[in-house]
């Protein structure tokens, strides 16, 4: 994150792009964002606030096909149903204000208490008094407070992207009366998997909504993968998104011989997806990675199987600025510096029928 801090101030005329840092700053704390950035090479750049992706229905074989004949006509004329889905790039804008004094005094230390009076303390008037207070100079590893605060702001942006990636509700903003107040929100996985053709597995005793919810276990994960296979989804790079409570429950259940678990069912951190190390579950339908999301972002009652092969971040390019940049904020005559991180980003999840929502999970 060092490039945010330069020997000279970052002026608004400079082009500074921190798109790469966005995917790295959160690391394992924002695994979904970090992984899609690594898998897509940083995402796509567009000159629009809207983007659209199209998909065809999943072809299935429901009966014995008709054999072709030599010199004959086609056995059938195909017309696959196609659909289009619209997403938007959402504005993320976080600012930092800092006085000149705060920027300069990064070596300022707070005194701390000792067990007993053992060191002389300056009274500030040339005299010394034994006291139980002590302060050390030079212990602060931060040497550029503004750069540190900007990095923390970018980390907050990354966490917000992760939140909307799960919980975002689509709003295109075009109905706003004033373009300055145009609020856009991209559609997250919860809404995306509910679109036409989406897949859902109810983790209940009857495998139908309204039944007795069960804790997420190996059987539920395997049946969810079966539902994807039965829906003719490609299942190229499936990853199970769970929160920490469900991850712990899965590991406990799969490693417990008394419950029929097997230590071979979970292979810890043996798989890498877009630069993020993840655990793996082995099922009859192949292995699936497990990615842990912040419990404040993904609750215990829901989980998702996402085919990462079809997910990509999308950025609106701002002319003369780039996609993720730091901008100066007008300070008038204040003795301080103010800067802001700005970007417009959305996520292309691809066809909704390639992913799956596991619903009605009992809280561990």
C-alpha angles and dihedrals in degrees: 000000000000095000090072087070116062131173088251128042117275104248123205090245091063119092109228120170123189099174091122092049090053091065094044104040096076098039112169090357090067099028098158093053093043092049097049090048091052095045095048098042091245100319136265129303122218137177096228141068090229130061131176135203126194131209140184124224118267107264116228135184109229099166140012109296121236114256118238120243129221109264091359135125124273111284088233142352111240126218110172118201112247129195136188128216126196127212133175136215111246125217117244113185124167127170137202124201120190133172120232088246092055090050092050101042099063090130093058109124134200116229116241133207124257126205092251141355104285108136133061113246125204113245090203093244099079096274129108130220129189108247144159095238124099136177127189126208124222099018096120111101091198112093098167112045095183093053090047092051091048091051090051089049090052089050089054089052090052091052091049091051088052089051094052091044086068105025107026118131115207117255119162096193094217093122094062110119092217120045089212088065094046106142117192127182125186121226114259130210095271091060096033095056089050092061121104110298095019121141127233132181118197109215094212135118090260095037087235131104117274096029127119107296117232132203113262110267141163092273092055092050092048093048090048090055089047089055090054092049092047089052088056092243112164094236093197102153108005120184126182113223113207137154124246095266094055092043090054091046092051093049092047093049096044094047095046111096091195090064093045094263125150130207088225091063094076122041107193118228093336095131132063122206116185092334095312118115112225138177120250133220119204115219135166087261094055133273123313128196122233119219120190116220128192110277089228087061102038118031127215095253096063138051133171137213106211125187099222091195089077102042123096136162117239125205132192108227113227109212112249092005112059128218108301112022146151117244131193118242120215109259100187104200099329119129094235144081124241127187135166137206112228134185141146111217141164136170127241104211095179122219112358091220089066091068135053138214117215105207138186098029114172113242109256 
